[in-house]
Structure formats: structure tokens, C-alpha cells
Amino acid sequence: MPLEKHDLAQDFPESKDAIHTLKTTDNHFAKLFEAYQDIDHEVYRIEQEVETTSDEYLEEQKKKRMSLKDQLYGMIRDYEASMAS
């Protein structure tokens, strides 16, 4: 199975414009987005065996990535709902 990055715009292509707007207008979203990107890149490097670490650390980073993704998706969903009304 090929390894892949979990880019938000790729995972939620229908929300690409909302992601861009939130990154540029909402500081909290931008900070969470940056943290998500950092962890995603780290996990990808570990999975590519560019970096080595324990399995426990990798799993913890994956859990953090998922938590951040959930938070970001909630913010995207709320933003899109507010734009629809």
C-alpha cells in the first residue's frame, strides 16, 4: 500500500475555498492547520523510514493528527454552514 500525506485540501476537496479563507482570516484555524501539517509531515517521514522512532511514538502522533483533523473539519463545517445561511 503506497504511503500518502493527508493534506486537508486533498481530503476535503469540496472545502478547498473554505480552508483557504479560514487559513487567512482565522488565527486559531491557521495555528491548528500548521500543527496538523507539521505532524502530518513528521508521520509521513517516519512511515517512509526517513526518520526512525518507536511504534508508540508514531501511533501517538497519528492520534494527534486525527484529533487536529477532527477539530479543523468541525471549523470548516461551521464556516460553510454560516456561509450557506
Backbone atoms as SQL, in Angstrom:
CREATE TABLE atoms (id INTEGER PRIMARY KEY, chain TEXT, resi INTEGER, resn TEXT, atom TEXT, x REAL, y REAL, z REAL);
INSERT INTO atoms VALUES
  (1, 'A', 1, 'MET', 'N', 0.849, -1.176, 0.000),
  (2, 'A', 1, 'MET', 'CA', 0.000, 0.000, 0.000),
  (3, 'A', 1, 'MET', 'C', 0.895, 1.240, 0.000),
  (4, 'A', 2, 'PRO', 'N', 0.718, 2.132, -0.981),
  (5, 'A', 2, 'PRO', 'CA', 1.558, 3.319, -1.021),
  (6, 'A', 2, 'PRO', 'C', 1.214, 4.271, 0.127),
  (7, 'A', 3, 'LEU', 'N', 2.241, 4.915, 0.643),
  (8, 'A', 3, 'LEU', 'CA', 2.053, 5.883, 1.718),
  (9, 'A', 3, 'LEU', 'C', 1.662, 7.216, 1.108),
  (10, 'A', 4, 'GLU', 'N', 0.836, 7.955, 1.818),
  (11, 'A', 4, 'GLU', 'CA', 0.433, 9.256, 1.307),
  (12, 'A', 4, 'GLU', 'C', 0.284, 10.249, 2.434),
  (13, 'A', 5, 'LYS', 'N', 0.464, 11.511, 2.068),
  (14, 'A', 5, 'LYS', 'CA', 0.234, 12.581, 3.023),
  (15, 'A', 5, 'LYS', 'C', -1.266, 12.789, 3.131),
  (16, 'A', 6, 'HIS', 'N', -1.682, 13.339, 4.234),
  (17, 'A', 6, 'HIS', 'CA', -3.105, 13.574, 4.479),
  (18, 'A', 6, 'HIS', 'C', -3.388, 15.066, 4.432),
  (19, 'A', 7, 'ASP', 'N', -3.191, 15.649, 3.271),
  (20, 'A', 7, 'ASP', 'CA', -3.421, 17.072, 3.066),
  (21, 'A', 7, 'ASP', 'C', -4.918, 17.364, 3.174),
  (22, 'A', 8, 'LEU', 'N', -5.286, 18.385, 3.937),
  (23, 'A', 8, 'LEU', 'CA', -6.700, 18.695, 4.152),
  (24, 'A', 8, 'LEU', 'C', -7.423, 19.023, 2.848),
  (25, 'A', 9, 'ALA', 'N', -6.801, 19.824, 2.007),
  (26, 'A', 9, 'ALA', 'CA', -7.455, 20.203, 0.755),
  (27, 'A', 9, 'ALA', 'C', -7.667, 18.985, -0.138),
  (28, 'A', 10, 'GLN', 'N', -6.795, 18.015, -0.026),
  (29, 'A', 10, 'GLN', 'CA', -6.942, 16.781, -0.796),
  (30, 'A', 10, 'GLN', 'C', -8.023, 15.885, -0.183),
  (31, 'A', 11, 'ASP', 'N', -8.079, 15.846, 1.142),
  (32, 'A', 11, 'ASP', 'CA', -9.076, 15.017, 1.822),
  (33, 'A', 11, 'ASP', 'C', -10.478, 15.621, 1.741),
  (34, 'A', 12, 'PHE', 'N', -10.552, 16.954, 1.677),
  (35, 'A', 12, 'PHE', 'CA', -11.841, 17.648, 1.606),
  (36, 'A', 12, 'PHE', 'C', -11.851, 18.601, 0.411),
  (37, 'A', 13, 'PRO', 'N', -11.789, 18.078, -0.809),
  (38, 'A', 13, 'PRO', 'CA', -11.679, 18.951, -1.986),
  (39, 'A', 13, 'PRO', 'C', -12.858, 19.913, -2.149),
  (40, 'A', 14, 'GLU', 'N', -14.024, 19.507, -1.672),
  (41, 'A', 14, 'GLU', 'CA', -15.196, 20.378, -1.770),
  (42, 'A', 14, 'GLU', 'C', -15.093, 21.582, -0.837),
  (43, 'A', 15, 'SER', 'N', -14.150, 21.554, 0.090),
  (44, 'A', 15, 'SER', 'CA', -13.986, 22.631, 1.067),
  (45, 'A', 15, 'SER', 'C', -12.699, 23.429, 0.847),
  (46, 'A', 16, 'LYS', 'N', -12.116, 23.295, -0.315),
  (47, 'A', 16, 'LYS', 'CA', -10.834, 23.946, -0.600),
  (48, 'A', 16, 'LYS', 'C', -10.902, 25.464, -0.376),
  (49, 'A', 17, 'ASP', 'N', -11.966, 26.098, -0.858),
  (50, 'A', 17, 'ASP', 'CA', -12.095, 27.551, -0.686),
  (51, 'A', 17, 'ASP', 'C', -12.258, 27.933, 0.780),
  (52, 'A', 18, 'ALA', 'N', -13.045, 27.150, 1.508),
  (53, 'A', 18, 'ALA', 'CA', -13.240, 27.428, 2.937),
  (54, 'A', 18, 'ALA', 'C', -11.931, 27.274, 3.692),
  (55, 'A', 19, 'ILE', 'N', -11.157, 26.265, 3.373),
  (56, 'A', 19, 'ILE', 'CA', -9.866, 26.049, 4.036),
  (57, 'A', 19, 'ILE', 'C', -8.958, 27.247, 3.787),
  (58, 'A', 20, 'HIS', 'N', -8.896, 27.696, 2.548),
  (59, 'A', 20, 'HIS', 'CA', -8.053, 28.852, 2.218),
  (60, 'A', 20, 'HIS', 'C', -8.508, 30.095, 2.985),
  (61, 'A', 21, 'THR', 'N', -9.804, 30.348, 2.986),
  (62, 'A', 21, 'THR', 'CA', -10.333, 31.525, 3.684),
  (63, 'A', 21, 'THR', 'C', -10.038, 31.459, 5.171),
  (64, 'A', 22, 'LEU', 'N', -10.286, 30.309, 5.776),
  (65, 'A', 22, 'LEU', 'CA', -10.042, 30.172, 7.218),
  (66, 'A', 22, 'LEU', 'C', -8.562, 30.311, 7.550),
  (67, 'A', 23, 'LYS', 'N', -7.682, 29.785, 6.711),
  (68, 'A', 23, 'LYS', 'CA', -6.235, 29.921, 6.962),
  (69, 'A', 23, 'LYS', 'C', -5.811, 31.380, 6.962),
  (70, 'A', 24, 'THR', 'N', -6.458, 32.186, 6.151),
  (71, 'A', 24, 'THR', 'CA', -6.043, 33.583, 6.022),
  (72, 'A', 24, 'THR', 'C', -6.811, 34.545, 6.915),
  (73, 'A', 25, 'THR', 'N', -7.932, 34.109, 7.491),
  (74, 'A', 25, 'THR', 'CA', -8.741, 35.040, 8.288),
  (75, 'A', 25, 'THR', 'C', -8.938, 34.621, 9.741),
  (76, 'A', 26, 'ASP', 'N', -8.639, 33.387, 10.080),
  (77, 'A', 26, 'ASP', 'CA', -8.883, 32.880, 11.436),
  (78, 'A', 26, 'ASP', 'C', -7.557, 32.375, 12.020),
  (79, 'A', 27, 'ASN', 'N', -7.012, 33.148, 12.966),
  (80, 'A', 27, 'ASN', 'CA', -5.711, 32.798, 13.538),
  (81, 'A', 27, 'ASN', 'C', -5.710, 31.435, 14.229),
  (82, 'A', 28, 'HIS', 'N', -6.792, 31.106, 14.923),
  (83, 'A', 28, 'HIS', 'CA', -6.865, 29.815, 15.613),
  (84, 'A', 28, 'HIS', 'C', -6.834, 28.674, 14.593),
  (85, 'A', 29, 'PHE', 'N', -7.622, 28.812, 13.535),
  (86, 'A', 29, 'PHE', 'CA', -7.620, 27.795, 12.475),
  (87, 'A', 29, 'PHE', 'C', -6.223, 27.684, 11.876),
  (88, 'A', 30, 'ALA', 'N', -5.589, 28.818, 11.600),
  (89, 'A', 30, 'ALA', 'CA', -4.262, 28.812, 10.982),
  (90, 'A', 30, 'ALA', 'C', -3.240, 28.091, 11.863),
  (91, 'A', 31, 'LYS', 'N', -3.304, 28.299, 13.171),
  (92, 'A', 31, 'LYS', 'CA', -2.369, 27.623, 14.088),
  (93, 'A', 31, 'LYS', 'C', -2.628, 26.122, 14.128),
  (94, 'A', 32, 'LEU', 'N', -3.898, 25.735, 14.194),
  (95, 'A', 32, 'LEU', 'CA', -4.228, 24.307, 14.175),
  (96, 'A', 32, 'LEU', 'C', -3.822, 23.685, 12.848),
  (97, 'A', 33, 'PHE', 'N', -4.042, 24.397, 11.760),
  (98, 'A', 33, 'PHE', 'CA', -3.681, 23.902, 10.440),
  (99, 'A', 33, 'PHE', 'C', -2.175, 23.683, 10.341),
  (100, 'A', 34, 'GLU', 'N', -1.399, 24.630, 10.850),
  (101, 'A', 34, 'GLU', 'CA', 0.062, 24.497, 10.827),
  (102, 'A', 34, 'GLU', 'C', 0.521, 23.306, 11.673),
  (103, 'A', 35, 'ALA', 'N', -0.084, 23.139, 12.858),
  (104, 'A', 35, 'ALA', 'CA', 0.260, 21.993, 13.713),
  (105, 'A', 35, 'ALA', 'C', -0.090, 20.685, 13.010),
  (106, 'A', 36, 'TYR', 'N', -1.253, 20.664, 12.352),
  (107, 'A', 36, 'TYR', 'CA', -1.669, 19.466, 11.607),
  (108, 'A', 36, 'TYR', 'C', -0.665, 19.151, 10.504),
  (109, 'A', 37, 'GLN', 'N', -0.280, 20.160, 9.742),
  (110, 'A', 37, 'GLN', 'CA', 0.672, 19.964, 8.649),
  (111, 'A', 37, 'GLN', 'C', 2.007, 19.434, 9.182),
  (112, 'A', 38, 'ASP', 'N', 2.487, 20.013, 10.277),
  (113, 'A', 38, 'ASP', 'CA', 3.762, 19.582, 10.861),
  (114, 'A', 38, 'ASP', 'C', 3.720, 18.113, 11.270),
  (115, 'A', 39, 'ILE', 'N', 2.645, 17.724, 11.958),
  (116, 'A', 39, 'ILE', 'CA', 2.521, 16.332, 12.393),
  (117, 'A', 39, 'ILE', 'C', 2.354, 15.408, 11.190),
  (118, 'A', 40, 'ASP', 'N', 1.575, 15.836, 10.208),
  (119, 'A', 40, 'ASP', 'CA', 1.378, 15.008, 9.023),
  (120, 'A', 40, 'ASP', 'C', 2.699, 14.769, 8.304),
  (121, 'A', 41, 'HIS', 'N', 3.513, 15.806, 8.166),
  (122, 'A', 41, 'HIS', 'CA', 4.817, 15.649, 7.513),
  (123, 'A', 41, 'HIS', 'C', 5.729, 14.724, 8.328),
  (124, 'A', 42, 'GLU', 'N', 5.686, 14.872, 9.648),
  (125, 'A', 42, 'GLU', 'CA', 6.511, 14.018, 10.506),
  (126, 'A', 42, 'GLU', 'C', 6.097, 12.544, 10.369),
  (127, 'A', 43, 'VAL', 'N', 4.795, 12.281, 10.424),
  (128, 'A', 43, 'VAL', 'CA', 4.296, 10.908, 10.287),
  (129, 'A', 43, 'VAL', 'C', 4.700, 10.342, 8.933),
  (130, 'A', 44, 'TYR', 'N', 4.567, 11.141, 7.895),
  (131, 'A', 44, 'TYR', 'CA', 4.936, 10.686, 6.552),
  (132, 'A', 44, 'TYR', 'C', 6.421, 10.325, 6.493),
  (133, 'A', 45, 'ARG', 'N', 7.297, 11.166, 7.077),
  (134, 'A', 45, 'ARG', 'CA', 8.729, 10.880, 7.076),
  (135, 'A', 45, 'ARG', 'C', 9.043, 9.603, 7.851),
  (136, 'A', 46, 'ILE', 'N', 8.346, 9.397, 8.958),
  (137, 'A', 46, 'ILE', 'CA', 8.565, 8.180, 9.748),
  (138, 'A', 46, 'ILE', 'C', 8.111, 6.961, 8.949),
  (139, 'A', 47, 'GLU', 'N', 6.952, 7.055, 8.319),
  (140, 'A', 47, 'GLU', 'CA', 6.443, 5.932, 7.531),
  (141, 'A', 47, 'GLU', 'C', 7.325, 5.647, 6.312),
  (142, 'A', 48, 'GLN', 'N', 7.973, 6.664, 5.783),
  (143, 'A', 48, 'GLN', 'CA', 8.902, 6.497, 4.663),
  (144, 'A', 48, 'GLN', 'C', 10.267, 6.000, 5.137),
  (145, 'A', 49, 'GLU', 'N', 10.416, 5.886, 6.455),
  (146, 'A', 49, 'GLU', 'CA', 11.655, 5.453, 7.104),
  (147, 'A', 49, 'GLU', 'C', 12.804, 6.433, 6.883),
  (148, 'A', 50, 'VAL', 'N', 12.455, 7.698, 6.684),
  (149, 'A', 50, 'VAL', 'CA', 13.450, 8.767, 6.631),
  (150, 'A', 50, 'VAL', 'C', 13.882, 9.080, 8.062),
  (151, 'A', 51, 'GLU', 'N', 12.933, 8.977, 8.976),
  (152, 'A', 51, 'GLU', 'CA', 13.183, 9.155, 10.408),
  (153, 'A', 51, 'GLU', 'C', 12.801, 7.854, 11.108),
  (154, 'A', 52, 'THR', 'N', 13.475, 7.582, 12.203),
  (155, 'A', 52, 'THR', 'CA', 13.130, 6.393, 12.977),
  (156, 'A', 52, 'THR', 'C', 12.652, 6.806, 14.355),
  (157, 'A', 53, 'THR', 'N', 11.737, 6.024, 14.871),
  (158, 'A', 53, 'THR', 'CA', 11.179, 6.283, 16.197),
  (159, 'A', 53, 'THR', 'C', 10.478, 5.006, 16.658),
  (160, 'A', 54, 'SER', 'N', 9.949, 5.054, 17.843),
  (161, 'A', 54, 'SER', 'CA', 9.232, 3.881, 18.354),
  (162, 'A', 54, 'SER', 'C', 7.833, 3.814, 17.737),
  (163, 'A', 55, 'ASP', 'N', 7.282, 2.626, 17.723),
  (164, 'A', 55, 'ASP', 'CA', 5.918, 2.450, 17.226),
  (165, 'A', 55, 'ASP', 'C', 4.926, 3.233, 18.078),
  (166, 'A', 56, 'GLU', 'N', 5.202, 3.293, 19.375),
  (167, 'A', 56, 'GLU', 'CA', 4.308, 4.012, 20.285),
  (168, 'A', 56, 'GLU', 'C', 4.272, 5.499, 19.948),
  (169, 'A', 57, 'TYR', 'N', 5.438, 6.076, 19.664),
  (170, 'A', 57, 'TYR', 'CA', 5.500, 7.494, 19.312),
  (171, 'A', 57, 'TYR', 'C', 4.741, 7.744, 18.012),
  (172, 'A', 58, 'LEU', 'N', 4.943, 6.890, 17.026),
  (173, 'A', 58, 'LEU', 'CA', 4.245, 7.042, 15.751),
  (174, 'A', 58, 'LEU', 'C', 2.739, 6.982, 15.959),
  (175, 'A', 59, 'GLU', 'N', 2.264, 6.037, 16.742),
  (176, 'A', 59, 'GLU', 'CA', 0.825, 5.928, 16.995),
  (177, 'A', 59, 'GLU', 'C', 0.287, 7.159, 17.718),
  (178, 'A', 60, 'GLU', 'N', 1.063, 7.688, 18.659),
  (179, 'A', 60, 'GLU', 'CA', 0.647, 8.901, 19.374),
  (180, 'A', 60, 'GLU', 'C', 0.543, 10.081, 18.409),
  (181, 'A', 61, 'GLN', 'N', 1.487, 10.198, 17.500),
  (182, 'A', 61, 'GLN', 'CA', 1.450, 11.280, 16.520),
  (183, 'A', 61, 'GLN', 'C', 0.250, 11.118, 15.588),
  (184, 'A', 62, 'LYS', 'N', -0.067, 9.900, 15.216),
  (185, 'A', 62, 'LYS', 'CA', -1.235, 9.664, 14.368),
  (186, 'A', 62, 'LYS', 'C', -2.521, 10.051, 15.091),
  (187, 'A', 63, 'LYS', 'N', -2.584, 9.776, 16.390),
  (188, 'A', 63, 'LYS', 'CA', -3.760, 10.170, 17.178),
  (189, 'A', 63, 'LYS', 'C', -3.876, 11.681, 17.254),
  (190, 'A', 64, 'LYS', 'N', -2.743, 12.366, 17.446),
  (191, 'A', 64, 'LYS', 'CA', -2.752, 13.835, 17.475),
  (192, 'A', 64, 'LYS', 'C', -3.210, 14.385, 16.132),
  (193, 'A', 65, 'ARG', 'N', -2.708, 13.791, 15.043),
  (194, 'A', 65, 'ARG', 'CA', -3.093, 14.237, 13.703),
  (195, 'A', 65, 'ARG', 'C', -4.602, 14.083, 13.508),
  (196, 'A', 66, 'MET', 'N', -5.148, 12.965, 13.933),
  (197, 'A', 66, 'MET', 'CA', -6.584, 12.730, 13.778),
  (198, 'A', 66, 'MET', 'C', -7.400, 13.720, 14.617),
  (199, 'A', 67, 'SER', 'N', -6.947, 14.001, 15.823),
  (200, 'A', 67, 'SER', 'CA', -7.641, 14.961, 16.676),
  (201, 'A', 67, 'SER', 'C', -7.637, 16.349, 16.044),
  (202, 'A', 68, 'LEU', 'N', -6.488, 16.754, 15.530),
  (203, 'A', 68, 'LEU', 'CA', -6.407, 18.059, 14.865),
  (204, 'A', 68, 'LEU', 'C', -7.302, 18.093, 13.631),
  (205, 'A', 69, 'LYS', 'N', -7.305, 17.011, 12.879),
  (206, 'A', 69, 'LYS', 'CA', -8.137, 16.947, 11.674),
  (207, 'A', 69, 'LYS', 'C', -9.612, 17.061, 12.039),
  (208, 'A', 70, 'ASP', 'N', -10.026, 16.402, 13.113),
  (209, 'A', 70, 'ASP', 'CA', -11.410, 16.496, 13.570),
  (210, 'A', 70, 'ASP', 'C', -11.771, 17.931, 13.938),
  (211, 'A', 71, 'GLN', 'N', -10.869, 18.602, 14.667),
  (212, 'A', 71, 'GLN', 'CA', -11.109, 19.997, 15.055),
  (213, 'A', 71, 'GLN', 'C', -11.202, 20.899, 13.824),
  (214, 'A', 72, 'LEU', 'N', -10.267, 20.722, 12.913),
  (215, 'A', 72, 'LEU', 'CA', -10.254, 21.545, 11.702),
  (216, 'A', 72, 'LEU', 'C', -11.501, 21.301, 10.858),
  (217, 'A', 73, 'TYR', 'N', -11.893, 20.039, 10.727),
  (218, 'A', 73, 'TYR', 'CA', -13.088, 19.731, 9.943),
  (219, 'A', 73, 'TYR', 'C', -14.329, 20.365, 10.579),
  (220, 'A', 74, 'GLY', 'N', -14.400, 20.332, 11.900),
  (221, 'A', 74, 'GLY', 'CA', -15.521, 20.979, 12.586),
  (222, 'A', 74, 'GLY', 'C', -15.575, 22.467, 12.300),
  (223, 'A', 75, 'MET', 'N', -14.423, 23.111, 12.292),
  (224, 'A', 75, 'MET', 'CA', -14.362, 24.542, 11.995),
  (225, 'A', 75, 'MET', 'C', -14.745, 24.810, 10.537),
  (226, 'A', 76, 'ILE', 'N', -14.304, 23.948, 9.641),
  (227, 'A', 76, 'ILE', 'CA', -14.652, 24.093, 8.221),
  (228, 'A', 76, 'ILE', 'C', -16.161, 23.945, 8.045),
  (229, 'A', 77, 'ARG', 'N', -16.712, 22.915, 8.662),
  (230, 'A', 77, 'ARG', 'CA', -18.157, 22.647, 8.568),
  (231, 'A', 77, 'ARG', 'C', -18.961, 23.835, 9.123),
  (232, 'A', 78, 'ASP', 'N', -18.530, 24.369, 10.284),
  (233, 'A', 78, 'ASP', 'CA', -19.231, 25.518, 10.875),
  (234, 'A', 78, 'ASP', 'C', -19.158, 26.745, 9.963),
  (235, 'A', 79, 'TYR', 'N', -17.983, 26.973, 9.381),
  (236, 'A', 79, 'TYR', 'CA', -17.805, 28.104, 8.487),
  (237, 'A', 79, 'TYR', 'C', -18.726, 27.954, 7.260),
  (238, 'A', 80, 'GLU', 'N', -18.722, 26.772, 6.671),
  (239, 'A', 80, 'GLU', 'CA', -19.546, 26.557, 5.475),
  (240, 'A', 80, 'GLU', 'C', -21.026, 26.681, 5.807),
  (241, 'A', 81, 'ALA', 'N', -21.437, 26.233, 6.967),
  (242, 'A', 81, 'ALA', 'CA', -22.845, 26.375, 7.377),
  (243, 'A', 81, 'ALA', 'C', -23.212, 27.841, 7.552),
  (244, 'A', 82, 'SER', 'N', -22.290, 28.616, 8.111),
  (245, 'A', 82, 'SER', 'CA', -22.578, 30.038, 8.311),
  (246, 'A', 82, 'SER', 'C', -22.654, 30.789, 6.973),
  (247, 'A', 83, 'MET', 'N', -21.934, 30.321, 5.965),
  (248, 'A', 83, 'MET', 'CA', -21.952, 30.953, 4.657),
  (249, 'A', 83, 'MET', 'C', -23.213, 30.564, 3.877),
  (250, 'A', 84, 'ALA', 'N', -23.782, 29.427, 4.193),
  (251, 'A', 84, 'ALA', 'CA', -24.979, 28.945, 3.496),
  (252, 'A', 84, 'ALA', 'C', -26.253, 29.629, 3.974),
  (253, 'A', 85, 'SER', 'N', -26.194, 30.220, 5.195),
  (254, 'A', 85, 'SER', 'CA', -27.420, 30.834, 5.713),
  (255, 'A', 85, 'SER', 'C', -27.582, 32.258, 5.291);
